[in-house]
Amino acid sequence: MQIKPEDRQKKLNMNYSDGSDNEQDNEDNQETELTPEQQRMQEILNKKGQQIILALMDQLSTRNKGDLEVALNSHTILMEFTENDQCFNLLIAPEALTRLITVVCQGLNNPQLRYAMNLLTTIINEFSSTEKEISDERRISIQEMFGKYFIDICYNCIIVLLQQHPDEASYLNTTHTEVRKVGYTRLRAMELLKSLFLVVSKMGQKGKELVTPLLRSKIIDAMLHMIKTYPFCSLSHSQCIQIF
């Protein structure tokens, strides 16, 4: 039986190997190293992905002139992005996060406000999760961004809770008493407040300084208003207790 030259070389390599994983690691590094052209292509793809996310967020803003189907489709796609690590990194990019916060702060002038609030709440909850692979430097920069817009988002949520909505509705319960409906937008505002305070509580002394006595009193007034105005809504009461 004749041994081929390449087989003989493989055997020699095995005999002279030091038994470590360095050789395999070197091969893996060579395989994962991108060429300049591949790096440029990756930058282009990331830029296109960012443009897609911004376009979807615009469909949750006042730029969407009442097309509910487009808003629901955009909301569904963006919510699925939060479950993918690569897409989630695009969602928490400074430009995308600033755009979403701006949309949330448009108030009741935005018919799609409930979907934008739900998306921001989900991003905050996912960001707070330890399972997400986010560098410490990135986490600090995102926390600083939330701290920058914390007051604006909180007061916007308070206005949503206290202000009368265009689609206010009521119903008659079994005792023939007229009961006002809370509405999804108010519930989303309370969920967003709860998530914001959870993030702020993890920021230490800087987080405590963000919650001023005036803001705290306004939030307490809003929670008491929700409990008194909607006495039959257990979801609203549960959110109020957690925020307190």
C-alpha positions as CSV (number, residue, x, y, z in Angstrom):
1,M,0.0,0.0,0.0
2,Q,1.5,3.3,-1.1
3,I,1.1,6.4,1.2
4,K,0.3,9.6,-0.7
5,P,2.5,12.7,-0.1
6,E,-0.4,14.7,1.4
7,D,-1.3,11.9,3.8
8,R,2.4,11.6,4.9
9,Q,2.4,15.4,5.6
10,K,-0.7,15.1,7.7
11,K,0.8,12.4,9.8
12,L,4.0,14.4,10.3
13,N,1.9,17.4,11.4
14,M,0.1,15.2,13.9
15,N,3.3,13.8,15.3
16,Y,4.9,17.2,15.8
17,S,1.8,18.9,17.2
18,D,2.1,20.1,20.8
19,G,-1.5,19.0,21.6
20,S,-2.8,22.5,22.2
21,D,-5.8,24.3,20.7
22,N,-3.6,27.2,19.4
23,E,-3.5,25.8,15.9
24,Q,-7.3,25.4,15.7
25,D,-7.7,28.9,17.2
26,N,-5.4,30.4,14.6
27,E,-7.4,28.7,11.8
28,D,-10.7,30.0,13.3
29,N,-9.2,33.6,13.4
30,Q,-8.1,33.4,9.8
31,E,-11.6,32.2,8.8
32,T,-13.4,35.0,10.7
33,E,-11.2,37.8,9.6
34,L,-13.0,39.9,7.0
35,T,-11.4,41.4,4.0
36,P,-11.7,45.2,3.4
37,E,-14.3,44.5,0.7
38,Q,-16.3,42.3,3.1
39,Q,-16.1,45.0,5.9
40,R,-17.4,47.6,3.5
41,M,-20.3,45.3,2.5
42,Q,-21.1,44.8,6.2
43,E,-21.2,48.5,6.8
44,I,-23.5,49.0,3.8
45,L,-25.9,46.2,5.1
46,N,-25.9,47.8,8.6
47,K,-26.7,51.2,7.1
48,K,-29.5,49.7,5.0
49,G,-30.9,47.9,8.1
50,Q,-30.8,51.2,10.0
51,Q,-32.8,52.9,7.2
52,I,-35.4,50.1,7.3
53,I,-35.9,50.5,11.0
54,L,-36.2,54.2,10.8
55,A,-38.8,53.9,8.0
56,L,-40.8,51.4,10.1
57,M,-40.7,53.7,13.1
58,D,-42.0,56.5,10.9
59,Q,-45.1,54.4,10.3
60,L,-45.8,54.5,14.1
61,S,-45.6,58.3,14.1
62,T,-47.8,61.2,12.9
63,R,-46.3,60.7,9.4
64,N,-48.7,57.7,9.1
65,K,-52.0,59.4,8.1
66,G,-54.3,56.8,9.7
67,D,-53.3,53.6,7.8
68,L,-53.8,51.1,10.6
69,E,-52.8,48.1,8.6
70,V,-49.3,49.6,7.9
71,A,-48.9,50.6,11.5
72,L,-49.8,47.1,12.7
73,N,-47.4,45.5,10.2
74,S,-44.6,47.9,11.2
75,H,-45.2,47.2,14.9
76,T,-45.1,43.4,14.4
77,I,-41.8,43.5,12.4
78,L,-40.2,45.8,15.0
79,M,-41.3,43.7,17.9
80,E,-39.8,40.6,16.2
81,F,-36.5,42.6,15.8
82,T,-36.3,42.8,19.6
83,E,-35.9,39.1,19.8
84,N,-32.9,38.9,17.5
85,D,-29.6,40.1,18.9
86,Q,-28.3,41.6,15.7
87,C,-31.5,43.5,14.9
88,F,-31.8,44.5,18.6
89,N,-28.4,46.2,18.3
90,L,-29.8,48.2,15.4
91,L,-32.9,49.2,17.5
92,I,-30.8,50.6,20.3
93,A,-28.5,52.6,18.0
94,P,-28.6,56.3,19.1
95,E,-30.4,57.4,15.9
96,A,-33.1,54.8,16.1
97,L,-33.6,55.1,19.8
98,T,-33.9,58.9,19.6
99,R,-36.4,58.6,16.7
100,L,-38.6,56.2,18.8
101,I,-38.5,58.5,21.8
102,T,-39.5,61.4,19.6
103,V,-42.4,59.4,18.3
104,V,-43.5,58.5,21.8
105,C,-43.4,62.1,22.9
106,Q,-45.8,63.2,20.1
107,G,-48.7,62.6,22.5
108,L,-52.3,62.0,21.6
109,N,-51.7,63.8,18.3
110,N,-50.3,60.4,17.2
111,P,-53.0,57.8,16.5
112,Q,-50.4,55.1,16.6
113,L,-49.0,56.1,20.0
114,R,-50.0,52.9,21.8
115,Y,-47.8,50.8,19.4
116,A,-44.8,53.1,19.8
117,M,-45.1,53.0,23.6
118,N,-45.3,49.2,23.5
119,L,-42.2,49.0,21.4
120,L,-40.2,51.3,23.6
121,T,-41.4,49.4,26.7
122,T,-40.2,46.1,25.2
123,I,-36.9,47.6,24.2
124,I,-36.4,48.9,27.8
125,N,-37.3,45.5,29.2
126,E,-35.0,43.6,26.8
127,F,-32.2,46.1,27.5
128,S,-32.6,45.4,31.3
129,S,-32.3,41.7,30.7
130,T,-29.0,40.1,31.5
131,E,-29.4,37.7,28.6
132,K,-28.7,40.4,26.0
133,E,-25.1,40.6,24.9
134,I,-24.4,44.3,25.3
135,S,-21.0,45.8,26.2
136,D,-20.7,47.8,29.4
137,E,-19.8,50.9,27.5
138,R,-22.9,50.5,25.3
139,R,-25.1,50.0,28.3
140,I,-23.8,53.2,30.0
141,S,-24.4,55.2,26.8
142,I,-28.0,53.9,26.5
143,Q,-28.6,54.6,30.2
144,E,-27.4,58.2,29.7
145,M,-29.8,58.5,26.8
146,F,-32.7,57.3,28.9
147,G,-31.7,59.7,31.6
148,K,-31.6,62.6,29.1
149,Y,-35.1,62.0,27.9
150,F,-36.5,60.5,31.2
151,I,-38.4,63.7,32.3
152,D,-39.9,64.2,28.8
153,I,-41.2,60.7,28.5
154,C,-42.6,60.7,32.1
155,Y,-44.5,63.9,31.6
156,N,-45.8,62.7,28.2
157,C,-47.2,59.6,29.9
158,I,-48.8,61.7,32.7
159,I,-50.5,63.8,30.1
160,V,-51.8,60.7,28.3
161,L,-53.2,59.4,31.6
162,L,-55.0,62.6,32.5
163,Q,-56.1,64.0,29.1
164,Q,-59.3,63.0,27.5
165,H,-58.8,60.8,24.5
166,P,-60.6,61.3,21.1
167,D,-61.9,57.7,21.2
168,E,-63.2,57.7,24.7
169,A,-65.8,55.0,25.3
170,S,-67.9,53.6,28.1
171,Y,-70.2,50.6,28.8
172,L,-73.0,49.5,31.2
173,N,-72.0,46.9,33.8
174,T,-74.4,44.3,35.3
175,T,-75.7,47.0,37.7
176,H,-76.5,49.3,34.8
177,T,-73.8,51.7,35.9
178,E,-71.9,53.5,33.2
179,V,-68.2,52.7,33.4
180,R,-65.5,54.5,31.5
181,K,-63.1,52.4,29.6
182,V,-59.4,52.9,30.3
183,G,-58.2,52.3,26.8
184,Y,-55.0,50.6,25.5
185,T,-53.1,53.8,25.2
186,R,-53.4,54.6,28.9
187,L,-52.4,51.0,29.8
188,R,-49.3,51.3,27.5
189,A,-48.4,54.6,29.2
190,M,-48.5,53.0,32.6
191,E,-46.4,50.0,31.4
192,L,-43.8,52.5,30.0
193,L,-43.7,54.4,33.3
194,K,-43.1,51.2,35.2
195,S,-40.2,50.1,32.9
196,L,-38.6,53.6,33.0
197,F,-38.5,53.6,36.8
198,L,-37.0,50.1,36.7
199,V,-34.2,51.3,34.5
200,V,-33.7,54.5,36.6
201,S,-33.5,52.4,39.8
202,K,-30.4,50.6,38.4
203,M,-28.6,53.8,37.7
204,G,-27.7,54.5,41.4
205,Q,-27.4,58.0,42.6
206,K,-27.8,59.5,39.1
207,G,-31.2,57.7,38.8
208,K,-32.4,59.0,42.1
209,E,-31.5,62.6,41.1
210,L,-33.7,62.2,38.0
211,V,-36.9,61.6,40.0
212,T,-37.4,65.1,41.4
213,P,-40.0,65.8,44.1
214,L,-42.2,67.6,41.6
215,L,-42.1,64.7,39.1
216,R,-42.9,62.2,41.9
217,S,-45.9,64.3,43.1
218,K,-47.2,64.5,39.5
219,I,-46.9,60.8,39.1
220,I,-48.7,60.1,42.4
221,D,-51.5,62.4,41.4
222,A,-51.8,60.6,38.0
223,M,-51.9,57.2,39.7
224,L,-54.6,58.4,42.2
225,H,-56.6,59.8,39.3
226,M,-56.4,56.4,37.5
227,I,-57.6,54.5,40.6
228,K,-60.5,56.9,41.3
229,T,-61.6,57.4,37.7
230,Y,-61.4,53.7,36.7
231,P,-62.4,51.8,39.9
232,F,-63.2,48.6,38.0
233,C,-60.0,48.2,36.1
234,S,-57.8,45.7,37.9
235,L,-55.0,46.0,35.3
236,S,-54.8,49.8,36.0
237,H,-54.7,49.3,39.7
238,S,-52.0,46.6,39.5
239,Q,-49.8,49.0,37.4
240,C,-50.4,51.8,39.9
241,I,-49.3,49.7,42.8
242,Q,-46.1,48.6,41.0
243,I,-45.2,52.2,40.0
244,F,-45.8,53.4,43.6
